[in-house]
Amino acid sequence: MDRICKDCGKTIIGRTDKKFCDDACRNSFNNKENSEINNYVRNINRILRKNRKILNYFNQGSRSVAHKDDLLKKGFDFNYFTNIYRTKSGKTYFYCYDQGYLSLDNQRYSIVVKKEYVD
């Protein structure tokens, strides 16, 4: 009984438990199998990196203030962030990696850098 490569369909020569004819076919098959999951993660990471880049643009120092409209014009998406930090006083900071923001009121945001990421 001939064993067939799961990717290209060629006859496999070698070990009896071999599923692919070579590493290129193994990688190609696994990339096809995982492409939907990889695309989902890739798209979310793209949004998170863009959010971080926008926060960094408005925050050249360690702390600044930006208007919500200015963030939205640059393409900021408030639905995506990497973590949340709640202070003892009840304030909630949202972070995109090391860049964070805190709602000061409905239209302005304080932008900060989380120092422990930098050190």
C-alpha positions in Angstrom: 0.0 0.0 0.0 1.5 3.3 -1.1 1.5 6.1 1.4 0.5 9.5 -0.1 1.8 13.0 1.1 -1.1 14.8 2.8 -0.1 18.0 1.0 1.0 17.3 -2.6 -0.2 13.8 -3.1 3.1 12.3 -4.1 4.1 8.8 -3.0 6.0 8.9 0.3 9.3 7.0 0.6 10.8 6.4 4.0 9.6 5.7 7.5 6.2 4.0 7.8 4.8 6.7 10.0 5.8 9.5 7.7 2.8 11.8 6.6 4.6 14.2 4.3 7.2 13.8 1.6 9.4 16.7 2.9 9.5 19.6 5.3 8.1 22.0 2.7 4.9 20.0 2.3 4.6 19.6 6.1 4.9 23.4 6.6 2.5 24.1 3.7 -0.1 21.7 5.0 0.1 23.1 8.6 -0.1 26.7 7.3 -3.2 25.9 5.3 -4.8 24.1 8.4 -4.0 27.0 10.7 -4.6 29.9 8.3 -8.0 30.9 9.7 -6.8 31.0 13.3 -3.6 32.8 12.2 -5.5 35.4 10.2 -7.8 36.1 13.2 -4.8 36.6 15.6 -2.9 38.6 13.0 -5.8 41.0 12.5 -6.2 41.6 16.2 -2.5 42.2 16.7 -2.6 44.7 13.8 -5.4 46.6 15.6 -3.5 46.5 18.9 -0.2 47.7 17.3 -2.1 50.5 15.5 -3.7 51.6 18.8 -0.3 51.6 20.5 1.2 53.6 17.7 -1.6 56.2 17.9 -1.2 56.5 21.7 2.5 56.9 21.3 2.0 59.6 18.7 -0.1 61.7 21.1 2.2 60.9 24.1 5.8 61.9 23.3 6.6 62.3 27.0 5.4 60.1 29.9 2.0 61.7 30.2 -0.3 63.8 28.0 -3.9 64.5 27.1 -5.7 63.8 23.8 -9.2 64.5 22.6 -11.4 61.5 21.7 -12.1 62.9 18.2 -8.3 63.2 17.5 -7.8 59.5 18.5 -10.7 58.4 16.4 -9.5 60.4 13.4 -6.2 58.5 13.5 -8.1 55.2 13.6 -8.0 54.3 17.3 -10.3 51.4 18.2 -11.5 51.6 21.8 -12.7 48.0 21.7 -9.2 46.6 21.6 -6.6 46.7 24.4 -4.1 44.3 26.0 -4.9 44.8 29.7 -6.8 46.9 32.3 -5.4 48.4 35.5 -7.7 49.6 38.2 -6.3 52.0 40.8 -7.3 52.0 44.5 -9.3 55.2 43.9 -11.4 53.4 41.3 -9.9 54.8 38.1 -9.6 52.4 35.2 -6.6 52.5 32.8 -6.7 50.6 29.5 -3.4 49.6 28.0 -2.2 48.7 24.5 1.1 47.1 25.5 3.0 49.8 27.4 0.8 52.8 26.3 -2.3 53.4 28.4 -5.2 55.8 28.5 -7.7 56.9 31.2 -11.0 58.7 30.4 -10.9 62.1 32.1 -14.4 63.0 30.9 -16.5 61.9 27.9 -14.2 63.6 25.3 -10.6 63.7 26.8 -8.2 61.0 27.7 -5.0 61.1 29.7 -2.3 59.0 28.0 0.4 57.4 30.1 3.4 55.0 29.7 3.6 52.0 31.9 7.2 52.2 33.1 7.7 48.5 34.1 7.5 47.5 30.4 10.2 50.0 29.5 12.7 49.0 32.3 
